[in-house]
Amino acid sequence: MTLQHKQITVVAIDDHELILQGIRYLLEKNDDIKLVAEGYAGSDIVPLVARHQPEVLLLDIGIPEERSYGEQAASRHSVFATLHLLQTEYPYTRTIIVSQYGTPLLAKAALSAGVKGYLIKDDALTSYLANAIRTVHRGGIFFSRSLQSQLIQARIGEPNPLQPRQIEILTAFVLKPNEDRGVIAKTLGISVSTLNYHLGRIYDVLKVNGLAAALVKAMEMDLLPVPPPDLPLM
């Protein structure tokens, strides 16, 4: 008897039919991912998430409030307000932004709104879309490489409240997301108690109360590089 693995359920919302067709085509190739619904406008987001309760939401950041046809003008949807609502009302749904626009400012705002991934609509999207979905489903964070480069450049010259050793410690957790503190401490050449002491100081500086919050806060402040697509944050 063959055990059936659970599929990752996905809702995709984009105002361009060709993009939705492309997403549909890409996801159909993956047995562990199931596209359960599609939407075209901001007014579709909450109803589709409420109805299907997807594990991952693929969302365009520049969608209209209502679906438009032909040359009809449409007002833009307030995506970030909806993202904050989703974070509160549907925390089990992890959101990935899929957009042609990507700047450090947008990325930081997306992280603050609870987004777990940010993908740029480029030729490389086809190679990492499925992996991005799997990564955020596991609790990680996934950014496209082109946006990572912008984030790294944006950090140059900015003040850094953390000491080099503290950055090194946080980076170790980024690069080894599935290891326990004993392994991390050994990698850094320190004891677990010393590691915990450093983490406590980091939490105080960043004004957070845990490792996950510290990692996200450090990324929001551009103090850490966004992990590569094959290295989920958590």
C-alpha positions in Angstrom: 0.0 0.0 0.0 1.4 3.4 -1.0 1.1 6.3 1.5 -0.3 9.5 0.0 1.6 12.6 0.9 -0.3 15.7 1.7 -0.3 18.4 -0.9 0.5 22.0 -0.2 -2.7 24.0 -1.0 -2.2 27.3 -2.9 -4.3 30.2 -3.9 -2.9 32.5 -6.6 -4.2 36.1 -7.2 -3.0 38.2 -10.2 -4.8 40.5 -12.5 -3.0 39.1 -15.6 -4.4 35.9 -17.0 -1.1 35.0 -18.6 0.6 35.1 -15.3 -2.1 32.9 -13.7 -1.8 30.5 -16.6 2.0 30.3 -16.1 1.6 29.6 -12.4 -1.0 27.0 -13.1 1.3 25.3 -15.6 4.3 25.3 -13.3 2.4 24.0 -10.3 0.7 21.2 -12.2 4.2 19.6 -12.6 4.6 19.2 -8.8 2.7 16.4 -7.2 3.1 17.9 -3.7 1.5 21.2 -4.6 -2.1 21.9 -5.5 -3.5 25.1 -6.9 -7.0 25.2 -5.3 -8.2 28.7 -6.5 -7.4 31.8 -8.6 -8.4 35.4 -8.2 -7.9 38.6 -10.2 -8.4 41.5 -7.8 -8.0 42.7 -4.3 -11.7 42.0 -3.5 -10.9 38.3 -4.2 -8.2 37.9 -1.5 -10.0 37.5 1.8 -13.0 35.6 0.4 -10.7 33.0 -1.3 -8.5 32.6 1.7 -11.5 32.3 4.0 -13.1 29.7 1.7 -10.1 27.5 0.8 -7.8 28.2 3.8 -4.7 27.7 1.7 -1.3 27.0 3.2 0.3 29.4 0.7 -1.1 32.5 -1.0 0.7 33.8 -4.1 -0.2 37.5 -4.4 0.6 40.3 -6.9 1.4 43.5 -5.1 -0.1 45.8 -7.8 -3.6 44.4 -8.3 -6.8 46.5 -8.8 -9.5 46.6 -6.2 -12.0 45.0 -8.6 -11.4 43.1 -11.8 -11.3 45.4 -14.8 -12.0 44.6 -18.4 -10.6 46.2 -21.5 -9.5 49.8 -21.1 -11.6 50.3 -18.0 -9.6 52.1 -15.3 -9.6 50.5 -11.8 -8.4 51.8 -8.4 -5.5 50.0 -6.9 -6.0 47.7 -3.9 -4.4 48.5 -0.6 -2.4 45.3 -0.4 -0.5 46.0 2.8 -3.7 46.7 4.8 -5.0 43.3 3.6 -1.7 41.6 4.4 -1.9 42.8 8.0 -5.5 41.6 8.2 -4.5 38.1 6.9 -1.6 38.0 9.4 -4.2 38.5 12.2 -7.2 36.5 10.9 -5.5 33.7 8.9 -2.0 33.2 10.3 -1.8 29.7 9.0 -1.8 31.0 5.4 1.8 32.1 4.4 1.9 34.8 1.7 4.4 35.1 -1.1 4.4 38.3 -3.1 4.9 37.7 -6.8 5.5 41.0 -8.5 7.3 42.8 -11.3 8.2 45.5 -8.7 10.9 44.8 -6.1 12.8 47.3 -4.0 14.4 47.1 -0.5 11.6 49.4 0.8 8.9 47.2 -0.5 10.7 44.1 0.8 11.0 45.6 4.3 7.3 46.6 4.3 6.3 43.1 3.1 8.3 41.5 5.9 6.7 43.8 8.4 3.3 42.8 7.1 4.0 39.1 7.6 5.0 38.2 4.1 7.2 35.1 4.0 8.4 35.4 0.4 9.0 37.9 -2.3 9.5 36.8 -5.9 10.2 39.0 -8.9 8.4 38.2 -12.2 11.4 37.4 -14.3 12.7 34.6 -16.4 14.1 32.8 -13.4 10.7 32.5 -11.7 10.0 29.2 -13.4 13.0 27.6 -11.8 12.3 28.5 -8.1 8.5 29.0 -7.7 7.8 25.5 -6.4 10.8 25.6 -4.1 9.7 29.0 -2.8 6.3 27.5 -1.9 7.9 24.5 -0.2 10.2 26.8 1.8 7.6 29.1 3.2 5.3 26.1 3.9 8.1 24.7 6.1 8.2 28.1 7.9 11.1 29.6 6.0 11.5 32.9 4.1 12.3 33.0 0.4 13.4 36.0 -1.7 14.4 36.0 -5.4 18.1 36.4 -6.0 17.6 39.7 -7.9 15.9 41.3 -4.8 18.6 39.8 -2.5 21.2 41.8 -4.4 19.3 45.0 -4.0 18.9 44.4 -0.3 22.6 43.8 0.2 23.5 47.0 -1.7 21.0 48.9 0.4 22.7 47.9 3.6 26.1 49.4 2.6 26.9 52.4 4.8 23.9 52.1 7.1 24.4 52.2 10.9 24.5 48.7 12.5 23.3 48.4 16.2 24.7 44.9 16.4 28.3 43.9 17.1 30.2 41.8 14.4 30.0 38.7 16.7 26.3 39.2 17.1 25.8 39.4 13.3 28.0 36.2 13.0 25.7 34.4 15.5 22.5 35.4 13.7 24.0 34.5 10.4 24.9 31.0 11.7 21.2 30.5 12.5 20.3 31.7 9.0 22.7 29.3 7.3 21.9 26.3 9.5 18.1 26.7 10.1 17.4 23.1 11.1 20.3 22.7 13.6 19.9 23.0 17.4 21.8 25.4 19.6 24.4 22.8 20.5 25.4 22.4 16.9 25.4 26.1 16.3 27.5 26.8 19.4 30.0 24.2 18.3 30.2 25.7 14.8 31.0 29.1 16.4 33.5 27.6 18.9 31.6 28.7 22.0 29.5 26.9 24.7 25.7 26.8 24.6 25.6 29.0 27.7 27.8 31.6 26.0 25.6 31.4 22.9 22.5 32.0 25.0 24.2 35.0 26.6 24.9 36.5 23.2 21.3 35.8 22.1 20.0 37.6 25.2 22.1 40.7 24.4 20.8 40.6 20.8 17.2 40.4 21.9 17.8 43.4 24.2 19.4 45.5 21.4 16.7 44.6 18.8 13.9 44.8 21.5 12.5 41.4 20.6 11.7 38.3 22.7 12.9 35.4 20.7 15.2 34.0 18.0 12.6 34.0 15.2 11.7 37.6 16.0 15.3 38.6 16.1 16.1 37.1 12.7 13.1 38.8 11.1 13.8 42.1 12.8 17.5 42.0 11.7 16.4 41.3 8.1 13.8 44.1 8.3 16.7 46.4 9.4 18.9 45.1 6.6 21.4 43.8 9.1 21.4 40.3 7.7 21.4 39.1 4.1 18.2 37.4 3.0 18.9 33.7 2.9 19.5 32.1 -0.6 16.5 30.3 -2.1 18.0 26.9 -1.0 18.5 28.1 2.6 15.2 28.7 4.3 15.3 31.1 7.3 13.5 28.9 9.8 
